Amino acid sequence: MFVLVALMVCPRWTPAISALPVRDGPNRLLYDSFGRLPSVQWQPRLVGVETTERDAEQPITYDNGAKTEYCGQASLAFACVAHAYGYNVARLV
């Protein structure tokens, strides 16, 4: 099962979408296209949840200053990888 979560992280960022595939049992894996880790300031309820690689798939803004807007597509692509190849491969994204 996959849960796509719409997040409002702070006033300077637009709402972001992250993917949280849920495997049988307590195992959860958080994907965030910005490469963020849960913290007291961002998604504190997910602190301690395993995350994918921290390398960001997208910057917060383009070179011209416009905000990037493809976190939803990146999260859906991640969910497809997790579904097709499983939890262990998804961890490497």
Secondary structure, DSSP 8 states (H G I E B T S, - for coil): -EEEEEE---TTS--EEEEEEB-STT-BEEB-TT-----SSS-GGGTTSEE--S--SS-SB-TTS-B---HHHHHHHHHHHHHHH-HHHHTT-
